[in-house]
Amino acid sequence: MVSRLKVIEQDLVDRRARAEDEGWKGEIEGIDLPLSLLRQKHDEAVRLSGLSRTVHLGMPSTSP
């Protein structure tokens, strides 16, 4: 998932650069929000990928 997010981010960065070159202010504003949200999602995915997938529940006990 992280690698796919990086590909999408690069595409948005390229589109934003072209919009700046062409002077398309509305397009720049339209790209900035998804780019910001994508970067947040990327950071969250990286953080979650470092978490352990195993949950230790301990040994069950029997009541006397």
N, CA, C and O of each residue as an XYZ file, in Angstrom:
256
protein
N       0.814     -1.185      0.000
C       0.000      0.000      0.000
C       0.865      1.259      0.000
O       0.548      2.236     -0.679
N       1.947      1.232      0.757
C       2.810      2.407      0.870
C       3.425      2.748     -0.487
O       3.506      3.921     -0.853
N       3.852      1.747     -1.219
C       4.468      2.014     -2.519
C       3.453      2.607     -3.495
O       3.790      3.492     -4.281
N       2.229      2.128     -3.449
C       1.179      2.666     -4.322
C       0.873      4.118     -3.959
O       0.648      4.938     -4.849
N       0.862      4.444     -2.682
C       0.628      5.822     -2.252
C       1.739      6.743     -2.749
O       1.480      7.893     -3.103
N       2.969      6.244     -2.777
C       4.087      7.038     -3.277
C       3.922      7.328     -4.767
O       4.229      8.430     -5.220
N       3.439      6.344     -5.535
C       3.210      6.537     -6.967
C       2.141      7.608     -7.181
O       2.298      8.493     -8.022
N       1.066      7.519     -6.423
C      -0.016      8.500     -6.544
C       0.479      9.887     -6.141
O       0.146     10.882     -6.784
N       1.275      9.949     -5.075
C       1.809     11.232     -4.623
C       2.678     11.864     -5.711
O       2.570     13.062     -5.976
N       3.534     11.065     -6.337
C       4.403     11.598     -7.384
C       3.584     12.127     -8.557
O       3.925     13.155     -9.143
N       2.510     11.429     -8.897
C       1.634     11.889     -9.970
C       1.019     13.248     -9.622
O       0.975     14.146    -10.463
N       0.551     13.393     -8.393
C      -0.041     14.662     -7.970
C       0.995     15.784     -7.954
O       0.695     16.916     -8.334
N       2.215     15.467     -7.514
C       3.279     16.472     -7.495
C       3.596     16.920     -8.921
O       3.782     18.111     -9.171
N       3.659     15.976     -9.851
C       3.916     16.312    -11.255
C       2.790     17.173    -11.831
O       3.039     18.152    -12.535
N       1.549     16.792    -11.520
C       0.403     17.572    -12.008
C       0.409     18.982    -11.428
O       0.078     19.947    -12.116
N       0.792     19.092    -10.148
C       0.847     20.410     -9.510
C       1.935     21.269    -10.143
O       1.727     22.464    -10.357
N       3.081     20.686    -10.442
C       4.171     21.424    -11.079
C       3.731     21.942    -12.450
O       4.018     23.084    -12.810
N       3.038     21.103    -13.206
C       2.555     21.544    -14.516
C       1.539     22.673    -14.352
O       1.550     23.641    -15.112
N       0.670     22.541    -13.363
C      -0.332     23.583    -13.126
C       0.354     24.910    -12.771
O      -0.092     25.976    -13.197
N       1.431     24.842    -11.995
C       2.173     26.059    -11.667
C       2.804     26.662    -12.917
O       2.751     27.875    -13.120
N       3.400     25.812    -13.755
C       4.024     26.287    -14.997
C       3.007     26.946    -15.918
O       3.311     27.932    -16.588
N       1.800     26.395    -15.946
C       0.759     26.911    -16.836
C      -0.038     28.064    -16.214
O      -0.811     28.731    -16.901
N       0.156     28.291    -14.910
C      -0.562     29.364    -14.230
C      -2.005     29.025    -13.906
O      -2.853     29.914    -13.825
N      -2.287     27.746    -13.720
C      -3.649     27.299    -13.423
C      -3.871     27.312    -11.917
O      -3.703     26.289    -11.253
N      -4.247     28.465    -11.376
C      -4.383     28.618     -9.918
C      -5.474     27.722     -9.340
O      -5.300     27.149     -8.265
N      -6.587     27.600    -10.038
C      -7.660     26.734     -9.543
C      -7.244     25.281     -9.492
O      -7.622     24.558     -8.570
N      -6.472     24.848    -10.468
C      -5.987     23.465    -10.495
C      -5.026     23.210     -9.337
O      -5.051     22.146     -8.718
N      -4.179     24.199     -9.056
C      -3.232     24.066     -7.940
C      -3.995     23.876     -6.631
O      -3.675     22.996     -5.832
N      -5.002     24.711     -6.428
C      -5.811     24.594     -5.207
C      -6.527     23.256     -5.164
O      -6.681     22.667     -4.095
N      -6.966     22.773     -6.317
C      -7.664     21.499     -6.383
C      -6.758     20.308     -6.125
O      -7.231     19.245     -5.725
N      -5.469     20.474     -6.346
C      -4.504     19.387     -6.111
C      -3.975     19.427     -4.686
O      -3.666     18.380     -4.118
N      -3.867     20.604     -4.102
C      -3.260     20.736     -2.775
C      -3.979     19.922     -1.697
O      -3.323     19.266     -0.887
N      -5.290     19.953     -1.674
C      -6.029     19.220     -0.638
C      -5.836     17.709     -0.764
O      -5.475     17.073      0.226
N      -6.060     17.104     -1.935
C      -5.827     15.659     -2.032
C      -4.371     15.278     -1.746
O      -4.103     14.216     -1.184
N      -3.446     16.136     -2.130
C      -2.035     15.857     -1.871
C      -1.753     15.849     -0.376
O      -1.026     14.989      0.121
N      -2.327     16.801      0.332
C      -2.163     16.854      1.786
C      -2.769     15.622      2.455
O      -2.150     15.021      3.333
N      -3.971     15.251      2.043
C      -4.631     14.069      2.615
C      -3.882     12.789      2.281
O      -3.796     11.882      3.109
N      -3.346     12.714      1.081
C      -2.579     11.542      0.677
C      -1.323     11.392      1.533
O      -0.964     10.286      1.938
N      -0.668     12.507      1.799
C       0.545     12.454      2.634
C       0.210     12.018      4.060
O       0.985     11.293      4.685
N      -0.934     12.452      4.575
C      -1.366     12.001      5.906
C      -1.628     10.498      5.897
O      -1.242      9.785      6.823
N      -2.286     10.027      4.844
C      -2.581      8.595      4.734
C      -1.285      7.796      4.614
O      -1.169      6.716      5.193
N      -0.322      8.312      3.876
C       0.972      7.646      3.735
C       1.662      7.534      5.089
O       2.162      6.468      5.450
N       1.689      8.641      5.840
C       2.321      8.619      7.164
C       1.639      7.612      8.083
O       2.305      6.896      8.832
N       0.307      7.558      8.023
C      -0.434      6.604      8.851
C      -0.135      5.162      8.433
O       0.014      4.289      9.289
N      -0.048      4.913      7.148
C       0.238      3.566      6.653
C       1.629      3.123      7.076
O       1.832      1.965      7.440
N       2.591      4.048      7.028
C       3.953      3.714      7.470
C       3.951      3.404      8.962
O       4.589      2.449      9.404
N       3.232      4.212      9.732
C       3.165      3.994     11.183
C       2.527      2.643     11.498
O       3.023      1.895     12.341
N       1.427      2.339     10.817
C       0.722      1.084     11.084
C       1.509     -0.132     10.609
O       1.378     -1.213     11.185
N       2.312      0.024      9.582
C       3.082     -1.118      9.088
C       4.155     -1.546     10.089
O       4.631     -2.681     10.045
N       4.534     -0.640     10.987
C       5.535     -0.967     11.990
C       4.954     -1.616     13.236
O       5.703     -2.074     14.099
N       3.630     -1.661     13.343
C       3.002     -2.261     14.517
C       2.974     -3.777     14.401
O       2.915     -4.333     13.304
N       3.016     -4.414     15.524
C       2.937     -5.873     15.549
C       1.527     -6.325     15.189
O       0.548     -5.696     15.592
N       1.426     -7.385     14.450
C       0.121     -7.913     14.055
C      -0.377     -8.984     15.039
O      -1.500     -9.473     14.925
N       0.468     -9.329     15.988
C       0.116    -10.358     16.955
C      -0.428     -9.717     18.226
O       0.145     -8.759     18.745
N      -1.514    -10.245     18.708
C      -2.091     -9.768     19.959
C      -1.910    -10.863     20.998
O      -2.364    -11.991     20.805
N      -1.249    -10.534     22.093
C      -1.022    -11.496     23.168
C      -2.152    -11.367     24.181
O      -2.311    -10.331     24.827
N      -2.932    -12.434     24.307
C      -4.073    -12.408     25.203
C      -3.778    -13.043     26.545
O      -4.588    -12.938     27.467
N      -2.647    -13.694     26.676
C      -2.300    -14.347     27.931
C      -2.958    -15.725     28.034
O      -3.676    -16.155     27.131
N      -2.704    -16.393     29.131
C      -3.278    -17.717     29.353
C      -4.615    -17.579     30.044
O      -4.741    -16.800     30.990
N      -5.611    -18.309     29.599
C      -6.898    -18.259     30.284
C      -6.789    -18.950     31.651
O      -6.020    -19.892     31.841
N      -7.568    -18.456     32.563
C      -7.561    -19.069     33.888
C      -8.898    -19.760     34.142
O      -9.915    -19.404     33.547
N      -8.884    -20.716     35.004
C     -10.121    -21.396     35.367
C     -10.534    -20.923     36.746
O      -9.692    -20.674     37.610
N     -11.816    -20.802     36.942
C     -12.276    -20.372     38.247
C     -12.384    -21.586     39.177
O     -12.759    -22.672     38.735
N     -12.057    -21.408     40.457
C     -12.080    -22.545     41.413
C     -13.462    -23.036     41.747
O     -13.612    -23.975     42.529
